[in-house]
Amino acid sequence: MTRAVRALRGTRPVLAAALALTLVAGGFAAWAAQDWYGASHDESAAYAVQRDRALAAAEQAVQNLNTLDHAKVDQGLDLWESSTTGDLHDQLVQGRTEFAKQVKTAKTVTTARVLSGAVTELDDRAGRARVLVALRITVKAADDKSSDKDSRMLGELTRSGGQWKLSALGQAPVGGTASG
């Protein structure tokens, strides 16, 4: 046997191993690509993103609507209006002048801090969501006395112009009312 023939026989196991490794790597790449594609086109991931966006918008809007400084009442009410849509927005616009007068007369500063929030219902296709937001509201009166109150708010959101905005807001019932 010649040297060339012996050299070829010696490289066959190396070529076979290289071919096997190439096939395994190709299979892994195909599996990873399919897995990535499936995850990126998963409807539940898109739903989770919308839920998180709705919750963030709700928490911010509820905080906005429970924060108002008598010295900056117009800025505060502008923020209220930009956080809302629908009937709630219309009510704020219609009552703005009277409410601003009351806040300026009372000379109060109200601040709110969100404690927690949850989306209780989300219809992404219809662009509607319901939320529950717990917050701590601090009211500082003209005599510098302040008081804290914990509150739970129920809100409804409507997607308007690609953004979630509050379309309704009210107090959540507190305590057990069930009778046996």
C-alpha positions, 0 to 999 in steps of 0.5 A: 500500500502506498503512503497516500492510500494509508493517509486517506484511510487515517483521515476517514474517521476525522471526516466522519466525526466532522460530518457528524458534528456538522449534522448535530450543529445544524439540527440544533440550529434548526431546533433553536430557530423554530423555538425562537420563531414560535416564541416570537409569534406566540399570542400569549406573549403579545397578550402579556405585553398589552396587559403590562402596558394597560397596568402601567398606564392605569397605575399612572393615570390613577396616581395622576387623578389623585394628585393635585397641588392648589398652586399648580392646579391648571397643570394638574388638571391638564394631566388629569385630562391627558390621562382620561378618555370618554365620559370620564374625560368629558366630566373632568373638562365640564367641571374643571372651572368649578373644581379648580376654584374649590381646590384653590380656595381650600389650598390643599396639596394631594399626592398619591402613591400606588401601592399595587395594581392588577388587571382584572380583565383585558379584551385586547381586540376591543381595546378595553381593560379593567383594573384594581389599583391600591394607593396611599393618598396624602392630603396636606391642608392649608394649616400644614396638617396632613393625613394619609388614606389608603384607597382601592380604586376600580378603573376601566381603560380604553385604548385611544390612539394606541395608548391606554387611558382611563375611561371610568374610575371609582372606589372599590368596595371595602370589607366583607358584605357577605351575609350567611 
